[in-house]
Each structure stands twice: as C-alpha cells, then as structure tokens.
C-alpha cells in the first residue's frame, strides 16, 4: 500500500545519489524488482529496451542477463544523443548512451525491419505504374565473375552490351524484366543497363547498432518546446527514436509499457505511429510524481499528462485523422481499500 511504499522509498527519485556510499547498490536495489516484474509482464514474444548511460551499463547488463537469460540478449545499441560533447567535459566528451535489448524468450525469433524514411534517389520519371524506383547496377565485379552469366543484351536503340564479368541475373529473367519495363537504359536509352528497384517492394532496413539518424536530445527538447513553449526538460528522448524501437517488435495491437515515463515521449510516439500505420497500439506510462521547479506544473507526472493531451490534439490536427484514439486514463497509488487480513487462527474458516 501507499503508506508502506512511502516508508520504504522515502519518496526518493534519485536512487543512487553520488553522496551515497552505496551508489551502485542503491541503484541496483531500485532496478532489480522493476526488471523482474517487467519480465513477468512481457508477452511471450515481447522485448524490453533499457536506456542507460556509462555509469551503470555494466551492472545493468549483468542484472538483465540474470533476469532474462544471456541467450535472450539481442543487442546493445549506441545512441548518439548529442552532436557535440558538453562544454564542461573534463576528460572524455560523452555524446552517447546505450540501449540494451532483451527478449522474454526464444518465441521472438526476429525483428521487424524498419520502414525506409529516407527515400532520396527514388523517383518516377517514366511514370512507371509500379511507382517510384531507383536504378541499381546489374554488372558483376571481377571477384564475382560468373562465365555462365556473360551474355549479350540490346538496348531500345539497338546498342549491344556484353560485360566481361557477367550480369547479376540470368538471361531469361533479364529478358522478362526488360519486356516489363523494369530495366533502365539511361536517359539516352542506350547506356549500360540497370535494374529498377521499386520503393513499393522495399522490405525495409535493419537497425544498426550505432544510431545516429533518429533524433537527439536537442530534437527531443525542440519537440517539448513545440508543445509547451518555454518548458525545458533535461534528458528527454526523441519520439522518432522510440518509434523505431517500437517498429522493431510491435504489431498494430501491441501494448507498450514505459515505467520511467518522464515527459511522456512513449505515449507521444505510440500515437504518432498509430497515425502512420492505422495501428491500435496502447500505452501504459508509470512516473513518480517528482516535484519540479515550475510555476505551472507541480511535478513531472503533470507534465506527462499535459503532453499526451497536447500531442494527441496536434497529431489529429496535422494528420486530419479525427478517429485516432488519443484518449487516456490516469491512475494514482493510494491507500488500499482492502481490509488487512488479521485472522483468528482458532477460527480460520470463518475469518
């Protein structure tokens, strides 16, 4: 109950203050039960992403190996959170954090691929019915040379080509693609042939272990300023980063839990992703009501609630999707209404 909880935690939200002689122990005592509970809450094909900096990453890895099992460790991402090191850096300028990924068990066999957001190079100058495309080489290199793939091809203007190392596909497939307009012969119609790679057939991209393309702390602060104006938040995550992590493991009906919710980025990300792919994902956010120095909001939880309201309205306005579910409910820890069981051991059946 809330009384017991307050006694045990002393309402302390920084669990490993640097003045403590038990710096790492305090943090581990705070994290261990949360991670243990998180594993129990996970769906069988679920995964957990834990963001962490240099100070506790080694300890976190050991704890997660124990709770989730070493076999269920899927990767350690490096997220470049700022373009330049802080001005007060004394020795090494830290510009990154880590994200550890674990699955609950081997039911989760693979990640989804990420949608390709950078579509530079794709266009449709010939009004191809299959949509935007980009040319990709068909010739083999010297190390890939295949004599059985050396054959003559003819461009629309009658120019003939034979490449000494061969082509990447067999002649019958080349002829079929050429007949269907899926071979590009250059603007003049008589350049070295290339195969059209269609955006509509792109299966997506695999996430790299080093993340530099999905937002930074600066862009995350800009997101909050765009919603609140002059409100400053110290260590927010960008919605784009959370979205790509969700894309890896969720489907359109998933439930996403964030038990260190902060400013509410996860809820913001869920609503944006639902707007993009017509998903029905739900979010659960948990945040201690940490007191903050603000004339408008008394604690971090109040900021999170207001962000969800404003972000949801903004997404609906920008997308025009008035049927998008942006509603949410708020629950708070309170004293229990369940009467404490104080049995009469001589009359157990009745009590």
N, C-alpha and C positions, 0 to 999 in steps of 0.2 A: 504493500500500500504506500501512499504518498508520504506518510509520516516516517515509515521505515526507510524509504528511498532517500528522503532528505537527510536523515541521520547518517546514512552510510556514505552519501556522496558529498555532504556538506555543501550541496549546490555548486560545487567546483566544476567549471567547464574546461579549464586548462589542467588536464590530468597529470602533466609532467612538467611543472614549473621548474625553471633552471636552478632555483634556490633549494630544491629538494635534494636530499642525499640519496633518494631512491628514484632518481629521474627516470630511468628506463623501466624499472619495476612498476612504478605507478602507472605508466602508460600501458604497459602490458596487462596489468590488472584491470584496466579500463577496457582494453580492446578484446581480450580473450573471450569473455562471456558474450560480447556482441557478435563476434565472428562465429562462435559456437552456435548461437541462436540463428544467425544468418544462414548457416549451412542447413539447419533444420527447416527453415522457412523456404529454402530454394526448391523450385520444381526439379524433378529428376533430370530434366535436360537443361537446367538453368546454369548460369555462370555468375561469378561475382568479380567486380572490378574495384580494386582498392588503390586510391591515390595516396601517395606518401612521398616525403622528401628524404634527404640524405640521413637525417638523424635517427630514423627508426626503420629504414628499409630492410636492414639485415635482420633485425628482430622480427619484423612483420613476416618476412619470408619463412623463418623457422616456425612461427606460430601457425601460419597458413598451411605449411607442409604437414604439421601435426594434425590440424583440424580437417583439412580437405584431402590430405594424402599427396605425397610427392608426384604420384602418377597423374594427378589431376591438375598439376601446374601447367598452364598453357602458354605463358609468356610474361615477360617483363618489358613493358613499353617505356620509352623515354619520351616525355612530352616537353618540348621546348616552349616554356611558358612566357618567356620574355625575350625580345630581340637582343638586348644588351645586358651585361651584368649590372647589379645595383651599384650606385655611386659609393656606398660605404663598404664595398668588398675589401677585405684586408689581404687575403691570400689568393683564393680561387673565386672567380666570378661565377656564381651558380645561376644558370639560366634555365634549368630543367627540373622536373620532378619525375617520379616513377609511377607507373600504374601496373599493379600485379593482377594477373588474370588466372582464376581457378574455376574449374567446372565442379559440379557436385559429384558426378561420377561419369563413367565412360559412355553413358547414354548419349551425351553430347559428343557426336563424332566429328563435327566440322563446323566452322564458322560460315555465316553468310558472307558473300562478297559485298563490298561497298559500291553504292551507286557512283558512277563516274560523274563528278560535278564539273570537272574541267573538260569542256568539250571543244577546246581550241583545236583547230585543224580539221574539224568535221564541217562539211558544207554540202550543198546540193546544187552545183552549178548547172547540171544537165537535167534537173527535175526528175531524178530517179524516183520511181514510185515507192521504193523501199526507204526513202528518206535520206537524211544527212549521212555522208560517208567520208572516209579519208583514204588516200592511196597507200598501199603497203608494198614493199619490194617483193618480187617473185623470184629473183635470181639467187642462186646459192653462192656461198663463198668458196674459196679454194679448199678450205678444210672440210667443207660439206659436200664437195663434188660428187655427183652421182651420174655415172655414164648412162644409166637407163632413163634419166630424166633430161637428157640432151635431145631436143627435137626442134624443128623449125616452126615458127609461128608467123602469121601475116597480119599486119595492121589494116585498119579500114581503108587506108590509102594505097595498099598494095606493097608496102615496105616489109621486107622479111627480116626476121631476127632469129639467130641461133646463139645461145650463150654457152661458152666452153665448159662451164661448171654445171650447167643444167638449171632447170626451173624447180620450184618448190612443190609443184603438183604434177600429176601425170597428165598426159596429153588429152585423154578423154574428158577429164574434169576441166582442163583449161578450155577445151572447145565448148563445153556446156556453159561455163561461166561467160565466155566471150559471146556466145549466142544470146544469153540473157542480159547482156549489157553490164556485166559485173567485172569487166576488165577495163582499166583506164589506160589509154594510149597517149596521154598528154594532151595539151591544148591544141597542138597541131595535128593530132590524130595519127602521128607516126613516130612517137617516142617509145622507148623501152617499156613494155607492158608492166602494169602494176595491178594488184588485186584490190578491189574496193572492200574496205572494212566498214560495215554499217554500224551506226550508233545504236540502232534498234536491236542489233544482235549482240551487242556488247554485254558480256556476262558480269561486268563489274571488275573491281580491283581488290587485291589482297592488301590488308593493312600491314604497313611496315612497322618494325619495332621502334623506329625513330619517327615521332610525329611532329611535323613542322608546318603542316598545311591546314590545320583545323582550329585555328584561333589561338590567342594568347591571353595572358592576364589583362593586357591592355584592351583587347577587343571585348573581353568579358566585362571590364569596367565600363566600357562605352555602351554595352547592352543595358547595364543597370542605369547609367545616366540617361539613356534614351527613354527609359521608362519612368524614372523618378526625378530627373533633372540634376540636382547638385548632390545627390546622395553618393557617398563614397563607401565602397566595400573593399576590405583589404585583400582578400585572397579568393576572388570568385573564379569559377571555371566557365569557359565559354560554352554557350548552348551547342555550338557546332561540334565541339569535342564530345560532349555527352551523347549527342545524336549519333555519331558514327560508332560509338561503343554499343549503343542500343541496336543499331542496324546489324551488328555482328551476330547477335544472339537472340534477338526477339522476333516474334511474329506479330501480326496485327492485333492479336488478342492478349498479348503478354501483360503481366503486372510487373512494374518496376519499383523496387523499394530502395530508398536512399535514407539511411539512418544517421547521416551527418548532412542535413539538407541545406544549411547555410541560408543563402539568399533565395533558394528555390529554383536554381538552374535546371534541376532534373525535371520538375513539372513543366517548366517553360519548354524544354527540349521535347518532352513527350507530346505536348500539344502541337508543336511545330511539325514533328514527324508524322503525327496523325493527319495533320492538314495536308502534308505532302503526298501520303500514300493511302488516304482514306482509312487509316487504321482505327482500332478501338482500344488501344493500349490504355492502361490505367496506371496511376502513380500513387505511391504511399510515401510521404515525407515525414521524417521524425527530426525534431530540433528542440534542444533545450532552450528555455526562454532566457537566454543570456542577456543581461542588462547591457544597453549600449548608450553612448553619449549622443543623444538625438533629441531635439525638441519636438519631433513629430512621432517617432516610434519608440516605445519603451523597451523593446527587446528585439532580438533577431527574428523570432518567430513572427512578430507583427510585420516585419519587412517581407518575409517569405509569403505570407498570406496576401499582402497587397500586391506583390509582384505577380502572383498567379492571376489575380483579378485583372490587373492591367495588361499583362502579357496576353492573356486569353482574349481580351477585347481587341487588342492590337492585331493579333493573328486573324481573327474573324474579319476585322475591317480591311486588312491588307489582302486576304485571300477571297473575301466575299462568301466564304463557306459558313452561312448562318446556322447550319445544322451541326457544326462542330461542337462536341461536348467539352465545354470549358468549366463546368461546374465542379465543386469540391465540397467536402465536409471537413469540419475541424473538431478534433477530439483533444481533451486535455487530461493529464493524470490528475486524479482526485483521491480523496479518502474512499475506502471501499464501503459499499453498502451491503456487503456480505458479512453477516454476523460471525465473529470469531468462534470457531468450534472449541468449546470447553466441555468435553464430555464427562459425564458421570460414569466412571469405569465400572461401577457396580450395576449400571443400567444402560449398557452400550446400545442395545437395540432401540430403546426409546429415544436416547439422545442423538 
